[in-house]
Amino acid sequence: MLTINIETARRFILGKQGLWPGRRWRGIQGTEQAMRAMEYLQLDPLQIIARSQDIKLHSRIIDYTPGLWEDLAYKQRKFFDWGGWLAVRPIDELPYWRVVMRREREESLRLISLASEHADAISEMRVILRERGTVSNRDFEMAKRTRTQSYRGRKDSALALYYLWRIGEVMMHHRENFERVYALTETVAPAHLLEESDEAEADHFLIHKEISFSGLSRLNRTADSYFRGVPFGPSAKQVFMKMLADGEVIEVEVEGWKAVHYALASDSKLLDDLNAGRTPEGWSPLETTTTEEVVFLSPLDPVSARGRAKVLFGFDYVWEVYKPEHQRKFGYYTVPVMWGDELVARFDSKLDRTTNTFIILGFWLEEPALGNNEAFAEALARGFSRFVTFLGAGKLDAKAINEPLLRRRVGASRQP
């Protein structure tokens, strides 16, 4: 068993996700490389300053502009989005996901019930898709449809299309302002990717991908048949044990953590380098390091979301967007600030589209002494300057930053 300290674990997870020691990809080609390295790009429709997935890619890619991932997915067809846990995945993985889609159809009680309850609407959508080519739920007037109470949609047409998508009969053709536009799968995906892989191969793939995505994974849901919303086969545990016995997966003990974690054996060299204080080959940033320029993490970034910020960084972070206003401690859309390999602050903000101004609504430091740190002030100003450019804003309002040095530096970063 390999033993590492928390700093090595943190840098390994950050580096695997392309966040440390700085941005190492650029433009649309770099966006493709980043999305593959990340394993999953989780999607979220909410757009306050920018959508979560675009903020996530901005933090990893130089010159990223909102929507580049959509070009790769819906125009170049290099990725596809799917799942109850909605995420973008490489299109060449489709044969493995076709197995998962079939399992959804056969095993998901919710989908089985949906298929029975809305059988007529599902048959109708199949016919319409063949006739029209592409279909959106917006194509169907509420007055002419059966109303539903599902959070997946208020019309039977929405649920029928969602069902066909989940079981793999249709795929996303494109999105219009994040609204789904569906098409039959055979008109979207290459024919050679429509065949299902072997069952055991699919489970092997899912386990490998999950460990790679997490960097260090407990895999504590494999025995329960589901992980990240994905149904595993009944022999998944045996598949994992064989991977462990064959040396494809290694056990890792992190000092201070109770549970044993798992990593891919192919990542052993990365862990060895980090343990020795070396930056792994291929991780060198193209421009600034995260010490020279802070990075802002998306609320759904896998390195910090769902309690991981506390485990990795000792940073207590909860996305408060779904909390009632009186229960929020910080703000509606609070974003963590990473400096070096630590989370050191957070801010809430909004984009005033009328005046094209990015407005910082609140800024909170973990350690007050950073408010007088010249190096941090410079790194923070660089981070905000890049972020405002990414958002396409013309001005930055930093008056809500209480620390005079930080407020002055950040405010000056966008002055003409």
Backbone torsions as a table, in degrees:
resi	resn	phi	psi	omega
1	MET	NA	134.2	178.0
2	LEU	-84.9	133.6	177.3
3	THR	-112.8	129.3	179.6
4	ILE	-133.3	162.2	176.3
5	ASN	-91.9	173.8	-174.3
6	ILE	-66.0	-33.7	179.2
7	GLU	-63.7	-44.0	177.3
8	THR	-62.3	-43.8	179.1
9	ALA	-60.0	-45.7	-178.0
10	ARG	-63.5	-47.8	-178.8
11	ARG	-66.5	-34.6	177.5
12	PHE	-64.2	-47.9	-179.7
13	ILE	-65.0	-43.2	177.4
14	LEU	-63.3	-43.5	-178.6
15	GLY	-68.2	-40.1	176.6
16	LYS	-59.4	-33.5	-180.0
17	GLN	-88.5	1.9	175.6
18	GLY	79.6	21.3	-176.2
19	LEU	-103.2	-14.4	-176.2
20	TRP	-141.0	142.7	3.7
21	PRO	-89.8	15.5	177.3
22	GLY	162.8	172.2	-178.3
23	ARG	-64.7	126.8	-179.2
24	ARG	-119.6	12.4	176.2
25	TRP	-129.0	159.5	-177.7
26	ARG	-143.7	140.6	170.8
27	GLY	63.8	-162.0	-175.0
28	ILE	-71.8	-34.9	176.7
29	GLN	-65.1	-41.1	176.7
30	GLY	-66.7	-31.3	177.2
31	THR	-62.7	-43.3	176.4
32	GLU	-61.4	-44.8	179.8
33	GLN	-62.3	-42.1	-179.8
34	ALA	-65.1	-44.1	-178.3
35	MET	-63.3	-35.4	177.2
36	ARG	-71.0	-41.0	179.4
37	ALA	-65.3	-34.9	-178.9
38	MET	-72.7	-20.0	-178.5
39	GLU	76.4	-49.8	177.1
40	TYR	-132.1	140.5	168.2
41	LEU	-114.4	98.8	-179.6
42	GLN	-67.9	138.0	-178.4
43	LEU	-106.9	147.9	175.8
44	ASP	-145.8	134.8	-174.6
45	PRO	-76.7	-18.3	-172.3
46	LEU	-65.4	130.9	179.8
47	GLN	-129.9	99.9	176.8
48	ILE	-99.6	-62.2	171.0
49	ILE	-103.9	-40.8	173.0
50	ALA	-163.1	162.7	178.8
51	ARG	-71.5	149.5	-175.3
52	SER	-53.0	-43.1	-177.4
53	GLN	-64.9	-33.2	178.6
54	ASP	-74.2	-37.7	175.3
55	ILE	-62.6	-39.9	179.8
56	LYS	-59.8	-43.7	-179.2
57	LEU	-75.3	-34.7	175.3
58	HIS	-57.2	-37.2	-176.8
59	SER	-72.3	-9.4	-176.7
60	ARG	-117.0	-17.9	-167.3
61	ILE	-128.6	127.8	175.1
62	ILE	-71.5	136.7	177.5
63	ASP	65.8	23.6	175.3
64	TYR	-70.6	136.8	174.5
65	THR	-121.5	145.8	-177.3
66	PRO	-54.0	133.1	176.3
67	GLY	98.2	-5.2	179.4
68	LEU	-60.1	-35.3	179.7
69	TRP	-63.0	-32.6	179.5
70	GLU	-68.4	-36.2	175.5
71	ASP	-59.5	-46.4	-179.8
72	LEU	-65.5	-35.8	-176.2
73	ALA	-81.4	-47.7	-167.5
74	TYR	-104.0	-18.3	176.3
75	LYS	-102.4	-49.7	179.8
76	GLN	-86.1	-13.5	178.0
77	ARG	57.6	38.3	177.1
78	LYS	-92.0	-13.0	179.5
79	PHE	-140.5	163.4	173.2
80	PHE	-141.8	152.9	177.4
81	ASP	-109.4	144.4	-174.6
82	TRP	-167.3	156.2	165.0
83	GLY	113.5	153.6	172.0
84	GLY	-62.2	-39.9	166.0
85	TRP	-88.8	94.5	-165.8
86	LEU	-71.9	118.8	-179.1
87	ALA	-150.9	154.8	176.1
88	VAL	-90.2	138.5	-177.3
89	ARG	-135.9	151.7	177.6
90	PRO	-60.5	137.5	-176.6
91	ILE	-63.5	-29.3	-179.0
92	ASP	-70.4	-8.6	175.2
93	GLU	-86.4	-2.7	-171.2
94	LEU	-54.2	-40.6	180.0
95	PRO	-56.6	-34.5	176.7
96	TYR	-70.9	-41.4	-179.4
97	TRP	-70.9	-23.9	175.1
98	ARG	-63.0	-34.5	175.0
99	VAL	-64.1	-44.7	-180.0
100	VAL	-63.5	-40.6	179.1
101	MET	-61.9	-40.9	177.6
102	ARG	-65.4	-41.0	177.2
103	ARG	-60.8	-38.4	176.4
104	GLU	-58.2	-47.2	-177.8
105	ARG	-63.1	-38.3	-174.6
106	GLU	-87.5	-26.2	-168.0
107	GLU	-118.2	-23.1	-176.6
108	SER	-76.7	112.3	-178.7
109	LEU	-61.4	-34.7	179.5
110	ARG	-65.3	-43.2	-179.8
111	LEU	-72.4	-36.5	177.5
112	ILE	-61.8	-42.6	178.4
113	SER	-65.9	-40.6	179.1
114	LEU	-62.4	-42.4	-179.8
115	ALA	-62.4	-37.7	179.9
116	SER	-72.8	-43.3	-175.0
117	GLU	-70.9	-32.5	-175.0
118	HIS	-120.6	36.6	-177.1
119	ALA	-58.4	-41.9	-178.7
120	ASP	-65.5	-43.5	179.6
121	ALA	-64.7	-36.7	178.5
122	ILE	-64.4	-45.0	177.4
123	SER	-62.4	-39.7	179.2
124	GLU	-62.8	-43.2	-179.3
125	MET	-65.2	-35.3	177.6
126	ARG	-60.8	-44.5	-180.0
127	VAL	-64.5	-46.1	-177.5
128	ILE	-64.4	-38.8	178.3
129	LEU	-62.5	-39.9	178.4
130	ARG	-66.6	-34.3	-178.0
131	GLU	-76.9	-44.0	-171.3
132	ARG	-95.4	-26.1	-177.3
133	GLY	93.2	-58.6	177.2
134	THR	-126.6	145.9	-176.7
135	VAL	-143.9	137.8	172.2
136	SER	-119.3	151.6	176.6
137	ASN	-60.7	-25.6	178.4
138	ARG	-66.9	-14.5	179.3
139	ASP	-70.5	-11.1	-172.9
140	PHE	-116.3	122.8	-178.2
141	GLU	-71.7	138.4	-179.8
142	MET	-57.5	-38.8	-175.8
143	ALA	-63.7	-22.3	-177.2
144	LYS	-102.5	3.9	-177.6
145	ARG	-116.0	164.6	173.2
146	THR	-81.7	125.6	-180.0
147	ARG	-72.3	147.0	177.3
148	THR	-128.7	165.3	179.3
149	GLN	-108.6	10.7	-176.2
150	SER	-77.2	145.1	174.5
151	TYR	-71.0	-10.5	177.1
152	ARG	-80.9	-10.7	179.4
153	GLY	163.4	155.6	-177.6
154	ARG	-99.4	-1.1	179.8
155	LYS	-125.2	150.8	177.8
156	ASP	-62.6	-29.0	178.1
157	SER	-63.6	-38.3	179.2
158	ALA	-64.0	-44.1	-179.2
159	LEU	-69.5	-35.1	178.8
160	ALA	-65.1	-44.8	179.1
161	LEU	-66.4	-39.7	177.5
162	TYR	-61.7	-42.8	178.9
163	TYR	-61.0	-47.7	-179.2
164	LEU	-62.1	-33.3	178.0
165	TRP	-70.7	-44.2	-178.0
166	ARG	-65.4	-33.5	-178.0
167	ILE	-91.5	0.6	172.1
168	GLY	92.1	5.3	178.1
169	GLU	-75.1	-28.6	175.3
170	VAL	-127.1	161.3	176.0
171	MET	-131.2	170.3	176.6
172	MET	-76.3	118.8	176.0
173	HIS	-76.7	-46.8	172.9
174	HIS	-167.5	179.7	176.1
175	ARG	-125.8	143.5	175.8
176	GLU	-118.6	108.2	-172.8
177	ASN	51.9	41.8	179.7
178	PHE	73.6	-2.7	175.3
179	GLU	-72.7	135.1	-176.2
180	ARG	-74.1	134.8	170.9
181	VAL	-121.5	116.0	-171.6
182	TYR	-96.7	157.7	170.6
183	ALA	-149.6	158.4	176.7
184	LEU	-59.6	140.4	-174.0
185	THR	-55.9	-40.1	-177.2
186	GLU	-67.3	-15.5	176.9
187	THR	-91.7	-7.8	-178.1
188	VAL	-109.1	-48.5	-174.4
189	ALA	-93.5	146.8	174.2
190	PRO	-59.1	144.5	-175.1
191	ALA	-58.3	-36.1	-175.7
192	HIS	-71.7	-9.2	179.2
193	LEU	-100.1	2.2	-175.7
194	LEU	-86.9	-12.9	178.5
195	GLU	-78.7	143.7	176.9
196	GLU	-75.9	146.1	172.1
197	SER	-77.9	174.0	173.6
198	ASP	-65.0	147.6	-178.3
199	GLU	-56.5	-50.3	-178.3
200	ALA	-65.5	-36.6	177.0
201	GLU	-63.2	-37.9	178.6
202	ALA	-64.0	-45.1	179.1
203	ASP	-65.1	-39.3	176.9
204	HIS	-60.0	-45.9	179.1
205	PHE	-60.3	-47.0	-177.2
206	LEU	-62.9	-42.0	179.5
207	ILE	-66.7	-45.1	178.8
208	HIS	-59.5	-43.8	-177.8
209	LYS	-67.8	-40.0	-179.9
210	GLU	-63.4	-42.8	179.3
211	ILE	-66.4	-42.4	179.6
212	SER	-62.9	-41.7	179.6
213	PHE	-61.9	-43.6	-178.0
214	SER	-79.1	-24.8	-173.6
215	GLY	81.7	-66.2	171.0
216	LEU	-120.5	120.4	-173.4
217	SER	-125.4	144.6	173.3
218	ARG	-87.6	-20.4	-177.7
219	LEU	48.1	38.9	-173.0
220	ASN	-79.6	1.8	178.8
221	ARG	-110.7	-4.5	-175.5
222	THR	-56.5	-42.5	-177.1
223	ALA	-68.1	-18.9	-179.1
224	ASP	-90.6	4.0	175.5
225	SER	81.0	-11.7	-178.9
226	TYR	-130.4	141.5	171.6
227	PHE	-152.4	130.7	-177.1
228	ARG	52.8	37.3	177.5
229	GLY	76.4	8.0	-175.0
230	VAL	-107.1	126.3	177.8
231	PRO	-79.3	122.7	174.0
232	PHE	-85.5	162.7	174.4
233	GLY	-77.2	166.5	-177.2
234	PRO	-64.5	-19.9	-178.4
235	SER	-100.2	16.7	-176.0
236	ALA	-59.4	-39.2	-179.7
237	LYS	-62.2	-40.8	178.7
238	GLN	-66.7	-37.8	177.5
239	VAL	-61.4	-44.5	180.0
240	PHE	-64.4	-44.0	-179.4
241	MET	-62.2	-34.4	176.7
242	LYS	-68.6	-39.2	177.1
243	MET	-61.5	-39.0	178.7
244	LEU	-68.7	-44.5	-179.6
245	ALA	-65.7	-35.0	-179.3
246	ASP	-79.7	-3.6	179.2
247	GLY	81.2	12.1	178.2
248	GLU	-77.8	-26.4	176.8
249	VAL	-123.0	139.9	179.8
250	ILE	-118.9	152.6	175.7
251	GLU	-86.8	139.0	-179.8
252	VAL	-130.4	130.0	174.6
253	GLU	-106.2	125.2	178.3
254	VAL	-104.1	125.8	-178.6
255	GLU	-57.7	125.0	-179.2
256	GLY	96.8	-13.5	177.7
257	TRP	-100.0	138.3	-177.6
258	LYS	-76.1	-44.8	-172.2
259	ALA	-83.8	148.8	170.7
260	VAL	-74.5	138.1	176.9
261	HIS	-113.8	166.3	-178.3
262	TYR	-123.1	143.4	176.1
263	ALA	-133.1	161.3	175.0
264	LEU	-74.4	136.7	178.5
265	ALA	-60.1	-30.3	178.7
266	SER	-65.2	-13.6	177.7
267	ASP	-97.2	6.4	-177.9
268	SER	-59.2	-38.7	-179.6
269	LYS	-64.3	-38.4	177.0
270	LEU	-61.0	-45.2	179.9
271	LEU	-65.3	-39.3	177.8
272	ASP	-62.9	-44.9	179.2
273	ASP	-61.0	-47.0	-178.3
274	LEU	-65.6	-38.9	177.1
275	ASN	-60.7	-32.2	-179.1
276	ALA	-89.5	3.1	178.7
277	GLY	82.9	14.4	-179.2
278	ARG	-100.1	147.9	171.9
279	THR	-82.7	123.1	-177.9
280	PRO	-58.7	149.7	178.2
281	GLU	-60.7	133.7	179.9
282	GLY	91.8	-5.5	-179.2
283	TRP	-97.7	-4.3	-176.8
284	SER	-64.1	132.0	-178.7
285	PRO	-70.1	150.9	178.9
286	LEU	-76.8	-27.9	179.6
287	GLU	-130.6	-115.9	-176.7
288	THR	-77.0	153.3	171.4
289	THR	-84.6	170.0	178.0
290	THR	-72.9	-10.3	171.9
291	THR	-82.4	-33.1	179.5
292	GLU	-82.7	-24.5	-179.7
293	GLU	-147.2	121.8	-179.1
294	VAL	-65.3	160.4	177.4
295	VAL	-123.5	138.8	177.8
296	PHE	-100.1	128.9	-177.3
297	LEU	-94.4	137.9	174.2
298	SER	-61.2	147.4	176.9
299	PRO	-57.1	-24.7	-179.5
300	LEU	-107.0	18.4	179.2
301	ASP	-64.0	131.8	-175.3
302	PRO	-64.0	-18.0	-179.9
303	VAL	-79.5	-14.3	-174.7
304	SER	-134.2	-14.5	-176.5
305	ALA	-77.4	160.5	173.2
306	ARG	54.7	45.1	174.7
307	GLY	86.5	-6.4	-176.7
308	ARG	-71.0	-26.4	178.0
309	ALA	-58.9	-38.5	179.7
310	LYS	-67.4	-41.6	-177.3
311	VAL	-69.6	-46.3	-173.6
312	LEU	-83.8	-37.0	-170.3
313	PHE	-118.4	-7.2	-172.3
314	GLY	65.2	29.9	-174.2
315	PHE	-115.6	114.9	-175.5
316	ASP	-82.3	101.3	-174.4
317	TYR	-124.4	126.5	173.6
318	VAL	-130.1	130.3	175.2
319	TRP	-74.6	113.8	-169.9
320	GLU	-95.0	12.7	-174.0
321	VAL	-61.9	-29.7	-178.0
322	TYR	-98.9	6.1	177.2
323	LYS	-88.8	146.4	171.7
324	PRO	-58.9	148.7	-173.9
325	GLU	-54.1	-39.8	-176.5
326	HIS	-70.7	-12.9	179.2
327	GLN	-98.2	-3.6	-178.3
328	ARG	-80.0	133.2	178.6
329	LYS	-86.4	-35.9	-177.3
330	PHE	-116.6	-69.5	-177.0
331	GLY	-171.8	175.6	-174.6
332	TYR	-64.5	-44.8	-174.0
333	TYR	-133.0	62.7	-175.3
334	THR	-77.3	134.5	-175.0
335	VAL	-117.0	129.3	176.8
336	PRO	-72.0	148.6	178.9
337	VAL	-111.9	122.7	178.4
338	MET	-104.6	128.3	176.1
339	TRP	-125.6	122.1	-170.5
340	GLY	67.3	-119.2	175.5
341	ASP	-121.0	27.1	-179.1
342	GLU	-124.7	150.4	170.3
343	LEU	-92.1	118.2	-169.4
344	VAL	-118.7	-10.2	-176.7
345	ALA	-163.4	175.6	174.0
346	ARG	-151.5	157.7	176.7
347	PHE	-144.9	152.4	171.5
348	ASP	-110.1	148.2	-174.1
349	SER	-158.2	172.0	171.7
350	LYS	-149.0	160.9	176.7
351	LEU	-111.8	110.3	177.7
352	ASP	-81.8	102.2	-174.6
353	ARG	-75.7	-16.7	177.1
354	THR	-69.9	-44.2	-179.9
355	THR	-102.6	0.2	-178.4
356	ASN	55.6	45.2	-178.0
357	THR	-117.6	130.9	173.0
358	PHE	-88.3	120.3	-172.8
359	ILE	-114.1	121.4	173.8
360	ILE	-82.0	117.6	-176.5
361	LEU	-89.2	-25.0	179.7
362	GLY	-167.4	146.9	-179.3
363	PHE	-141.6	126.7	-174.5
364	TRP	-130.3	125.7	176.8
365	LEU	-91.8	145.8	172.3
366	GLU	-72.9	-40.1	179.1
367	GLU	-120.7	116.1	-177.0
368	PRO	-55.9	-29.0	-178.1
369	ALA	-60.9	-24.6	179.0
370	LEU	-64.0	-19.9	179.5
371	GLY	-63.7	-18.7	178.9
372	ASN	-113.3	14.7	-176.9
373	ASN	-91.7	114.6	-176.8
374	GLU	-62.2	-42.0	-178.8
375	ALA	-64.4	-42.2	178.4
376	PHE	-66.3	-40.8	179.5
377	ALA	-58.5	-42.1	179.2
378	GLU	-67.7	-42.6	179.8
379	ALA	-65.1	-38.3	179.8
380	LEU	-67.1	-42.2	178.8
381	ALA	-62.2	-41.0	177.4
382	ARG	-63.3	-42.1	-179.8
383	GLY	-63.0	-44.8	179.2
384	PHE	-67.4	-37.4	179.0
385	SER	-61.4	-45.4	178.7
386	ARG	-65.8	-38.6	-177.5
387	PHE	-65.7	-42.5	179.4
388	VAL	-64.5	-38.8	175.5
389	THR	-62.4	-43.5	177.7
390	PHE	-58.4	-40.5	-179.1
391	LEU	-75.3	-17.7	-177.8
392	GLY	79.1	19.9	179.5
393	ALA	-81.8	151.2	179.4
394	GLY	-93.3	-24.9	-176.7
395	LYS	-136.3	159.5	177.8
396	LEU	-128.9	128.6	177.2
397	ASP	-107.4	108.4	-175.7
398	ALA	-108.1	15.7	-174.0
399	LYS	-61.4	-24.3	-177.5
400	ALA	-76.9	-10.2	176.0
401	ILE	-75.6	119.5	-173.8
402	ASN	-75.8	-30.4	-176.2
403	GLU	-76.2	118.4	-174.8
404	PRO	-55.6	-44.6	-179.0
405	LEU	-62.0	-47.8	-178.8
406	LEU	-65.8	-42.9	-179.8
407	ARG	-61.6	-42.8	-179.4
408	ARG	-64.9	-47.5	-178.3
409	ARG	-65.2	-45.6	-178.8
410	VAL	-65.4	-44.8	179.4
411	GLY	-61.8	-39.0	-178.8
412	ALA	-72.5	-18.2	-175.4
413	SER	-67.8	-17.7	-178.6
414	ARG	-118.6	15.8	177.4
415	GLN	-78.9	142.3	179.2
416	PRO	-68.1	NA	NA
